[in-house]
Amino acid sequence: MSKFITARGLTAAALTVGALTAVVAVPASAADHDHRAKRPSVEISRVQYDSPGRDTRSNRSLNKEWVEITNNTRRAVNLDGWTLKDEDGHTYTFLHYRLDGRATVRVHTGQGRDTRSDVYQDRRNYVWDNRSDTATLRNDHRRFVDSQSWGHHRHGGRH
């Protein structure tokens, strides 16, 4: 057996080391390229700020204006004391409400009977400005959780 490494042997060794390095590096490389943003635990997932049809201020029309809050975690979240607010200061406070894991609740503007999937602000006027507004969700410690804006974000506009 020769004590010297031949060019062919050196090439074979380099290829083997390179192949092993590539196999080990692929999982790390794939993980590094996962650019999906982490979703917030609780978020404002959708807003229907412009009630479909004419704004008649009927309870039916008011309830077609809503904000959806989604819990993206597996565990239930106690929303007791959390607030949903518009730019003009109209505030809805969740009372004794627990949002299940991977669930969504729709907060309607008008009047109705609260259920696990729908709650009502019991208002007789629209809350969300059709042209521009911001829905802001805060937890029971008044800490910002999420917001969603539309339009020019001007304060003070109305329907």
Backbone as a printed PyTorch tensor [residue, N CA C, xyz], in Angstrom:
tensor([[[  0.8300,  -1.1600,   0.0000],
         [  0.0000,   0.0000,   0.0000],
         [  0.8830,   1.2340,   0.0000]],

        [[  0.5320,   2.2070,  -0.8220],
         [  1.3610,   3.3840,  -0.9770],
         [  1.0660,   4.3960,   0.1140]],

        [[  2.1050,   5.0940,   0.5560],
         [  1.9420,   6.1300,   1.5560],
         [  1.5650,   7.4530,   0.9090]],

        [[  1.5930,   7.5320,  -0.3720],
         [  1.2890,   8.7680,  -1.0730],
         [ -0.1500,   8.7330,  -1.5850]],

        [[ -0.8190,   9.8740,  -1.5310],
         [ -2.1840,   9.9740,  -2.0380],
         [ -2.1030,  10.3560,  -3.5020]],

        [[ -2.8180,   9.6170,  -4.3000],
         [ -2.8180,   9.9150,  -5.7330],
         [ -3.8140,  11.0270,  -6.0150]],

        [[ -3.7220,  11.6210,  -7.1790],
         [ -4.6530,  12.6760,  -7.5900],
         [ -6.0750,  12.1380,  -7.6260]],

        [[ -6.2250,  10.8930,  -8.1200],
         [ -7.5450,  10.2720,  -8.1890],
         [ -8.1090,  10.0910,  -6.7700]],

        [[ -7.2960,   9.6530,  -5.8320],
         [ -7.7380,   9.4530,  -4.4490],
         [ -8.1070,  10.7670,  -3.7840]],

        [[ -7.3110,  11.7930,  -4.0550],
         [ -7.5880,  13.1080,  -3.4900],
         [ -8.9020,  13.6530,  -4.0280]],

        [[ -9.1530,  13.4780,  -5.3020],
         [-10.3980,  13.9330,  -5.9170],
         [-11.5850,  13.1900,  -5.3150]],

        [[-11.4520,  11.8700,  -5.1610],
         [-12.5360,  11.0750,  -4.5820],
         [-12.8180,  11.5050,  -3.1430]],

        [[-11.7880,  11.7610,  -2.3750],
         [-11.9640,  12.2020,  -0.9910],
         [-12.6550,  13.5660,  -0.9450]],

        [[-12.2380,  14.4790,  -1.8200],
         [-12.8390,  15.8130,  -1.8530],
         [-14.3170,  15.7380,  -2.2340]],

        [[-14.6420,  14.9000,  -3.2080],
         [-16.0340,  14.7300,  -3.6280],
         [-16.8770,  14.1490,  -2.4950]],

        [[-16.3410,  13.1940,  -1.7590],
         [-17.0620,  12.5920,  -0.6430],
         [-17.3270,  13.6250,   0.4460]],

        [[-16.3000,  14.4000,   0.8050],
         [-16.4670,  15.4410,   1.8200],
         [-17.4730,  16.4820,   1.3320]],

        [[-17.3940,  16.8600,   0.0620],
         [-18.3260,  17.8360,  -0.5110],
         [-19.7560,  17.3300,  -0.4810]],

        [[-19.9480,  16.0600,  -0.8140],
         [-21.2920,  15.4900,  -0.8110],
         [-21.8610,  15.4500,   0.6010]],

        [[-21.0520,  15.0560,   1.5710],
         [-21.5090,  15.0180,   2.9610],
         [-21.8360,  16.4170,   3.4640]],

        [[-21.0270,  17.3890,   3.0950],
         [-21.2820,  18.7690,   3.5030],
         [-22.5970,  19.2580,   2.9110]],

        [[-22.8590,  18.9410,   1.6540],
         [-24.1010,  19.3600,   1.0020],
         [-25.3090,  18.7310,   1.6770]],

        [[-25.2090,  17.4510,   2.0460],
         [-26.3320,  16.7740,   2.6950],
         [-26.6250,  17.4170,   4.0410]],

        [[-25.5650,  17.7340,   4.7890],
         [-25.7460,  18.3520,   6.0940],
         [-26.2480,  19.7840,   5.9440]],

        [[-25.8130,  20.5010,   4.9100],
         [-26.1660,  21.9040,   4.7440],
         [-27.5680,  22.1070,   4.1970]],

        [[-28.1340,  21.1480,   3.4920],
         [-29.4440,  21.3440,   2.8710],
         [-30.5350,  21.6740,   3.8760]],

        [[-30.6880,  20.9230,   4.9680],
         [-31.7530,  21.2860,   5.8900],
         [-31.5790,  22.6910,   6.4710]],

        [[-30.3750,  23.0790,   6.8390],
         [-30.1490,  24.4140,   7.3840],
         [-30.4440,  25.4660,   6.3260]],

        [[-30.0120,  25.2130,   5.1090],
         [-30.2420,  26.1440,   4.0290],
         [-31.7330,  26.3020,   3.7600]],

        [[-32.4810,  25.2030,   3.7560],
         [-33.9210,  25.2560,   3.5220],
         [-34.6100,  26.0460,   4.6360]],

        [[-34.1590,  25.8690,   5.8660],
         [-34.7500,  26.5930,   6.9900],
         [-34.4670,  28.0830,   6.8710]],

        [[-33.2640,  28.4340,   6.3870],
         [-32.9150,  29.8390,   6.2430],
         [-33.7540,  30.5410,   5.1880]],

        [[-34.2640,  29.8030,   4.2210],
         [-35.0220,  30.4060,   3.1300],
         [-36.5130,  30.4160,   3.3860]],

        [[-36.9590,  30.0370,   4.5640],
         [-38.3760,  30.0760,   4.8980],
         [-38.7010,  31.4890,   5.3510]],

        [[-39.1870,  32.3230,   4.4070],
         [-39.4070,  33.7330,   4.6820],
         [-40.8220,  34.0480,   5.1400]],

        [[-41.6080,  33.0430,   5.4870],
         [-42.9620,  33.3080,   5.9440],
         [-42.9080,  34.0850,   7.2550]],

        [[-43.6390,  35.1760,   7.2990],
         [-43.6730,  35.9810,   8.5210],
         [-44.4970,  35.2690,   9.5790]],

        [[-44.0620,  35.3830,  10.8120],
         [-44.7950,  34.7890,  11.9150],
         [-46.0730,  35.5820,  12.1280]],

        [[-47.2090,  34.8960,  12.1950],
         [-48.4840,  35.5590,  12.4080],
         [-48.6200,  35.9320,  13.8740]],

        [[-49.2490,  37.0710,  14.1420],
         [-49.4700,  37.4450,  15.5310],
         [-50.4020,  36.4450,  16.2210]],

        [[-50.3100,  36.3470,  17.5290],
         [-51.1570,  35.4190,  18.2770],
         [-52.6320,  35.7450,  18.0870]],

        [[-52.9910,  37.0130,  18.2610],
         [-54.3600,  37.4870,  18.0370],
         [-54.2580,  38.6720,  17.1010]],

        [[-55.1100,  38.7050,  16.0880],
         [-55.0300,  39.7750,  15.1000],
         [-56.3950,  40.1820,  14.5790]],

        [[-56.4550,  41.3810,  14.0250],
         [-57.6240,  41.8090,  13.2700],
         [-57.4450,  41.1910,  11.8910]],

        [[-58.2640,  40.2060,  11.5780],
         [-58.0560,  39.4580,  10.3380],
         [-58.8360,  40.0190,   9.1510]],

        [[-59.9970,  40.6270,   9.3920],
         [-60.7900,  41.2150,   8.3050],
         [-61.6490,  42.3420,   8.8540]],

        [[-61.9400,  43.3270,   7.9890],
         [-62.8310,  44.4210,   8.3610],
         [-63.8040,  44.6470,   7.2200]],

        [[-65.1000,  44.6650,   7.5460],
         [-66.1430,  45.0530,   6.5820],
         [-66.6240,  46.4190,   7.0620]],

        [[-65.9180,  47.4820,   6.6210],
         [-66.2090,  48.8290,   7.1070],
         [-67.3300,  49.5070,   6.3360]],

        [[-67.6350,  49.0350,   5.1410],
         [-68.6950,  49.6220,   4.3240],
         [-69.8110,  48.5960,   4.1820]],

        [[-70.8520,  48.7940,   4.9440],
         [-71.9940,  47.8840,   4.9040],
         [-72.5210,  47.7990,   3.4700]],

        [[-72.6550,  46.5860,   2.9190],
         [-73.1440,  46.4500,   1.5450],
         [-74.5250,  47.0900,   1.3640]],

        [[-74.7370,  47.7060,   0.2250],
         [-76.0200,  48.3640,  -0.0450],
         [-76.0390,  49.7830,   0.5050]],

        [[-77.2420,  50.3180,   0.6070],
         [-77.4190,  51.6870,   1.1220],
         [-77.2560,  51.6980,   2.6350]],

        [[-76.6570,  52.7840,   3.1370],
         [-76.5200,  52.9640,   4.5830],
         [-77.8430,  53.4910,   5.1410]],

        [[-78.7230,  52.5810,   5.5400],
         [-80.0590,  52.9420,   6.0160],
         [-80.1300,  53.0690,   7.5300]],

        [[-79.0570,  52.7220,   8.2320],
         [-79.0030,  52.6910,   9.6900],
         [-79.9670,  51.6780,  10.2950]],

        [[-80.4990,  50.7850,   9.4820],
         [-81.3170,  49.7040,  10.0350],
         [-80.3770,  48.7550,  10.7730]],

        [[-80.9040,  47.9950,  11.7100],
         [-80.0650,  47.0700,  12.4580],
         [-79.4030,  46.0700,  11.5120]],

        [[-80.1270,  45.6510,  10.4910],
         [-79.5730,  44.7040,   9.5070],
         [-78.3590,  45.3170,   8.7990]],

        [[-78.4860,  46.5810,   8.3950],
         [-77.3830,  47.2730,   7.7260],
         [-76.2120,  47.4830,   8.6910]],

        [[-76.5050,  47.8890,   9.9310],
         [-75.4490,  48.0980,  10.9250],
         [-74.6690,  46.8080,  11.1810]],

        [[-75.3570,  45.6730,  11.1980],
         [-74.6860,  44.4060,  11.4880],
         [-73.8880,  43.8570,  10.3170]],

        [[-74.0520,  44.4770,   9.1350],
         [-73.2140,  44.0910,   7.9950],
         [-71.9000,  44.8620,   8.0040]],

        [[-71.7160,  45.7010,   9.0070],
         [-70.4550,  46.3900,   9.2670],
         [-69.8260,  45.6570,  10.4530]],

        [[-68.6100,  45.1110,  10.2630],
         [-68.0080,  44.2840,  11.3150],
         [-66.4980,  44.2230,  11.2120]],

        [[-65.9030,  43.7210,  12.3020],
         [-64.4560,  43.4880,  12.3750],
         [-64.2710,  42.0650,  12.8780]],

        [[-63.3870,  41.3010,  12.2270],
         [-63.0890,  39.9450,  12.6770],
         [-61.7720,  39.9220,  13.4460]],

        [[-61.7990,  39.2580,  14.5880],
         [-60.6200,  39.0640,  15.4320],
         [-60.3160,  37.5700,  15.4180]],

        [[-59.0820,  37.1960,  15.0860],
         [-58.7000,  35.7880,  14.9680],
         [-57.6020,  35.4370,  15.9680]],

        [[-57.7770,  34.2880,  16.6080],
         [-56.7650,  33.7220,  17.5070],
         [-55.9960,  32.6950,  16.6940]],

        [[-54.7380,  32.9490,  16.4070],
         [-53.9070,  32.0560,  15.5880],
         [-53.1980,  30.9750,  16.3930]],

        [[-53.4170,  30.9430,  17.6920],
         [-52.7590,  29.9460,  18.5300],
         [-53.6810,  28.7600,  18.7740]],

        [[-53.1380,  27.7090,  19.3700],
         [-53.9410,  26.5290,  19.7010],
         [-54.7190,  26.7140,  20.9960]],

        [[-54.2630,  27.6330,  21.8330],
         [-54.8820,  27.8360,  23.1400],
         [-55.9140,  28.9620,  23.1050]],

        [[-56.9330,  28.8370,  23.9260],
         [-57.9390,  29.8860,  24.0520],
         [-57.3030,  31.1340,  24.6610]],

        [[-57.8240,  32.2980,  24.2820],
         [-57.3420,  33.5700,  24.8040],
         [-58.5200,  34.2770,  25.4740]],

        [[-58.3160,  34.7220,  26.7050],
         [-59.3420,  35.4540,  27.4270],
         [-59.3260,  36.9050,  26.9550]],

        [[-60.3790,  37.3460,  26.2610],
         [-60.4500,  38.7100,  25.7400],
         [-61.1530,  39.6620,  26.6960]],

        [[-61.4870,  39.2220,  27.8890],
         [-62.1730,  40.0620,  28.8670],
         [-61.3640,  41.3360,  29.1120]],

        [[-61.9780,  42.4890,  28.8450],
         [-61.3050,  43.7700,  29.0250],
         [-60.5580,  44.2750,  27.8070]],

        [[-60.4390,  43.4750,  26.7440],
         [-59.7900,  43.9290,  25.5140],
         [-60.7100,  44.9440,  24.8320]],

        [[-60.1110,  45.8700,  24.0720],
         [-60.9050,  46.8910,  23.3930],
         [-60.6330,  46.9170,  21.8970]],

        [[-61.6680,  47.2900,  21.1650],
         [-61.5990,  47.5230,  19.7220],
         [-62.0870,  48.9500,  19.5300]],

        [[-61.2470,  49.7950,  18.9070],
         [-61.5280,  51.2250,  18.8530],
         [-61.3000,  51.7840,  17.4620]],

        [[-62.1040,  52.7930,  17.0750],
         [-61.8920,  53.4750,  15.8040],
         [-61.1640,  54.7920,  16.0590]],

        [[-60.8590,  55.5460,  14.9900],
         [-60.1150,  56.8050,  15.1250],
         [-60.8980,  57.8800,  15.8720]],

        [[-62.2300,  57.7920,  15.8410],
         [-63.0540,  58.7980,  16.5210],
         [-63.2910,  58.4650,  17.9870]],

        [[-62.7450,  57.3660,  18.4640],
         [-62.8590,  57.0290,  19.8730],
         [-63.9900,  56.0830,  20.2300]],

        [[-64.7770,  55.6560,  19.2360],
         [-65.8260,  54.6640,  19.5230],
         [-65.1390,  53.3810,  19.9780]],

        [[-65.4830,  52.8980,  21.1510],
         [-64.7820,  51.7610,  21.7350],
         [-65.7560,  50.6480,  22.1040]],

        [[-65.3970,  49.4400,  21.7080],
         [-66.1240,  48.2460,  22.1400],
         [-65.2000,  47.4990,  23.0970]],

        [[-65.7310,  47.1180,  24.2550],
         [-64.9530,  46.3630,  25.2410],
         [-65.5270,  44.9600,  25.3600]],

        [[-64.6710,  43.9730,  25.1850],
         [-65.0880,  42.5810,  25.3500],
         [-65.3330,  42.3120,  26.8370]],

        [[-66.4800,  41.7120,  27.1490],
         [-66.8080,  41.3470,  28.5250],
         [-67.0480,  39.8480,  28.6060]],

        [[-66.3280,  39.1920,  29.4670],
         [-66.5080,  37.7520,  29.7140],
         [-66.5100,  36.9510,  28.4100]],

        [[-65.5150,  37.1970,  27.5720],
         [-65.4460,  36.4790,  26.2940],
         [-64.1060,  35.7630,  26.1750]],

        [[-64.1770,  34.4930,  25.8250],
         [-62.9880,  33.6600,  25.6360],
         [-62.9830,  33.1910,  24.1780]],

        [[-61.9100,  33.5240,  23.4430],
         [-61.7860,  33.1510,  22.0350],
         [-60.9830,  31.8600,  21.9450]],

        [[-61.6420,  30.8120,  21.4770],
         [-60.9900,  29.5100,  21.3660],
         [-59.7750,  29.5700,  20.4510]],

        [[-58.9070,  28.5690,  20.5770],
         [-57.7520,  28.4540,  19.7110],
         [-58.1770,  28.2450,  18.2680]],

        [[-57.4500,  28.8770,  17.3530],
         [-57.7190,  28.7760,  15.9150],
         [-59.1610,  29.1750,  15.5740]],

        [[-59.6850,  30.1680,  16.2930],
         [-61.0750,  30.6040,  16.0950],
         [-61.1160,  32.0900,  15.7600]],

        [[-62.2580,  32.5160,  15.2150],
         [-62.4850,  33.9080,  14.8470],
         [-63.8120,  34.3650,  15.4250]],

        [[-63.8510,  35.6010,  15.9090],
         [-65.0970,  36.2140,  16.3540],
         [-65.3330,  37.4510,  15.4980]],

        [[-66.5830,  37.6510,  15.1270],
         [-66.9710,  38.8130,  14.3310],
         [-67.6750,  39.8060,  15.2460]],

        [[-67.1460,  41.0360,  15.3090],
         [-67.7140,  42.0950,  16.1450],
         [-68.5800,  42.9790,  15.2520]],

        [[-69.9060,  42.8300,  15.3820],
         [-70.8690,  43.5980,  14.5850],
         [-71.1530,  44.9340,  15.2500]],

        [[-71.5140,  45.9350,  14.4500],
         [-71.8060,  47.2600,  14.9740],
         [-73.1720,  47.3320,  15.6480]],

        [[-74.1800,  46.7040,  15.0670],
         [-75.5540,  46.8190,  15.5600],
         [-75.8660,  45.9710,  16.7750]],

        [[-77.1560,  45.6750,  16.9180],
         [-77.6470,  44.9240,  18.0670],
         [-77.8890,  43.4690,  17.6950]],

        [[-77.7130,  42.5780,  18.6800],
         [-77.9500,  41.1630,  18.4590],
         [-77.6280,  40.3680,  19.7060]],

        [[-77.7660,  39.0700,  19.5960],
         [-77.4800,  38.1630,  20.7060],
         [-76.0790,  37.5970,  20.5330]],

        [[-75.2060,  37.8420,  21.5110],
         [-73.8230,  37.3690,  21.4300],
         [-73.7680,  35.8400,  21.4030]],

        [[-72.8730,  35.3140,  20.5420],
         [-72.6180,  33.8760,  20.4550],
         [-71.1040,  33.6800,  20.5050]],

        [[-70.6550,  32.4600,  20.3300],
         [-69.2120,  32.1810,  20.3240],
         [-68.5220,  32.8100,  19.1090]],

        [[-69.2530,  32.9620,  18.0020],
         [-68.6310,  33.4650,  16.7690],
         [-69.0450,  34.8910,  16.3920]],

        [[-70.0450,  35.4470,  17.0730],
         [-70.5290,  36.7870,  16.7590],
         [-70.8660,  37.5340,  18.0450]],

        [[-70.3380,  38.7550,  18.1650],
         [-70.7020,  39.6290,  19.2870],
         [-71.1660,  40.9580,  18.7020]],

        [[-71.9230,  41.7170,  19.4930],
         [-72.5700,  42.9220,  18.9970],
         [-72.2480,  44.1150,  19.8840]],

        [[-71.9730,  45.2680,  19.2380],
         [-71.6660,  46.4940,  19.9710],
         [-72.9300,  47.1870,  20.4750]],

        [[-74.0920,  46.7820,  19.9540],
         [-75.3890,  47.3480,  20.3470],
         [-75.4800,  48.8450,  20.0710]],

        [[-74.9470,  49.2650,  18.9320],
         [-74.9970,  50.6730,  18.5320],
         [-76.1350,  50.9090,  17.5350]],

        [[-76.5600,  52.1500,  17.4630],
         [-77.6240,  52.5410,  16.5280],
         [-77.0780,  53.4050,  15.3890]],

        [[-75.7500,  53.6050,  15.3680],
         [-75.0880,  54.3640,  14.3060],
         [-73.8460,  53.6050,  13.8570]],

        [[-73.4180,  53.8750,  12.6300],
         [-72.2140,  53.2410,  12.0900],
         [-70.9840,  53.6780,  12.8750]],

        [[-69.9970,  52.8280,  12.9390],
         [-68.7480,  53.1320,  13.6310],
         [-67.6290,  53.3800,  12.6320]],

        [[-67.4560,  52.4890,  11.6800],
         [-66.2880,  52.5060,  10.7950],
         [-66.5340,  53.4200,   9.6020]],

        [[-65.6410,  54.3720,   9.4060],
         [-65.7370,  55.3290,   8.3070],
         [-65.4620,  54.6160,   6.9890]],

        [[-66.3070,  54.8390,   6.0030],
         [-66.1610,  54.1860,   4.7020],
         [-64.9320,  54.6760,   3.9430]],

        [[-64.5670,  55.9530,   4.1140],
         [-63.4550,  56.5210,   3.3510],
         [-62.0930,  56.2070,   3.9590]],

        [[-61.9810,  56.3410,   5.2680],
         [-60.7020,  56.0770,   5.9290],
         [-60.9240,  55.9440,   7.4300]],

        [[-60.2280,  55.0060,   8.0120],
         [-60.3300,  54.7880,   9.4550],
         [-59.2680,  53.7740,   9.8550]],

        [[-59.1420,  53.5520,  11.1370],
         [-58.2360,  52.5410,  11.6720],
         [-58.9490,  51.8090,  12.7970]],

        [[-58.9560,  50.4910,  12.7280],
         [-59.4680,  49.6520,  13.8070],
         [-58.2580,  49.2310,  14.6310]],

        [[-58.3020,  49.5060,  15.9420],
         [-57.1790,  49.1900,  16.8220],
         [-57.6410,  48.2640,  17.9340]],

        [[-56.8990,  47.1780,  18.1080],
         [-57.1830,  46.1940,  19.1460],
         [-56.1300,  46.3190,  20.2400]],

        [[-56.5860,  46.4330,  21.4910],
         [-55.6810,  46.5000,  22.6470],
         [-56.1030,  45.4550,  23.6690]],

        [[-55.1260,  44.9410,  24.4100],
         [-55.4380,  43.9310,  25.4190],
         [-55.9430,  44.5960,  26.7040]],

        [[-56.1940,  43.7920,  27.7260],
         [-56.7520,  44.3060,  28.9790],
         [-55.7740,  45.1750,  29.7730]],

        [[-54.5220,  45.2480,  29.3480],
         [-53.5360,  46.1400,  29.9560],
         [-53.3090,  47.3760,  29.0950]],

        [[-54.1890,  47.5830,  28.1110],
         [-54.1590,  48.6960,  27.1550],
         [-52.9490,  48.6650,  26.2360]],

        [[-52.3270,  47.5030,  26.1210],
         [-51.1840,  47.3550,  25.2180],
         [-51.6790,  47.0650,  23.8090]],

        [[-51.0220,  47.6790,  22.8420],
         [-51.3560,  47.4840,  21.4400],
         [-51.2040,  46.0110,  21.0550]],

        [[-52.2150,  45.4740,  20.3610],
         [-52.1720,  44.1020,  19.8710],
         [-52.0890,  44.1040,  18.3470]],

        [[-52.9940,  44.8380,  17.6890],
         [-53.0130,  44.8790,  16.2260],
         [-53.8680,  46.0520,  15.7750]],

        [[-53.6970,  46.4520,  14.5100],
         [-54.5640,  47.4650,  13.9090],
         [-54.6680,  47.1990,  12.4210]],

        [[-55.7260,  47.7280,  11.8460],
         [-55.9030,  47.6400,  10.4040],
         [-56.4980,  48.9620,   9.9360]],

        [[-55.8850,  49.5520,   8.9100],
         [-56.3040,  50.8540,   8.3960],
         [-56.7170,  50.7500,   6.9380]],

        [[-57.5150,  51.7200,   6.5100],
         [-57.8980,  51.8200,   5.1090],
         [-58.0810,  53.2960,   4.7680]],

        [[-58.0610,  53.6180,   3.4880],
         [-58.2190,  55.0030,   3.0420],
         [-57.0020,  55.8450,   3.3690]],

        [[-57.2280,  57.1290,   3.5710],
         [-56.1420,  58.0840,   3.8160],
         [-55.7890,  58.2380,   5.2840]],

        [[-56.4680,  57.5360,   6.1720],
         [-56.2100,  57.5520,   7.6150],
         [-56.3850,  58.9520,   8.2010]],

        [[-57.3780,  59.6770,   7.6820],
         [-57.6960,  61.0010,   8.2040],
         [-58.5620,  60.8470,   9.4290]],

        [[-58.3180,  61.6220,  10.4350],
         [-59.1550,  61.5820,  11.6220],
         [-60.3660,  62.4860,  11.3990]],

        [[-61.5220,  62.0210,  11.8300],
         [-62.6960,  62.8760,  11.8540],
         [-63.6820,  62.6900,  10.7280]],

        [[-63.3810,  61.9010,   9.6870],
         [-64.3240,  61.7020,   8.5940],
         [-65.4810,  60.8180,   9.0220]],

        [[-66.6210,  60.9430,   8.3580],
         [-67.7810,  60.1030,   8.6560],
         [-68.3480,  59.5290,   7.3820]],

        [[-69.3810,  58.7400,   7.5360],
         [-70.0380,  58.0890,   6.4040],
         [-70.5510,  59.1480,   5.4950]]])
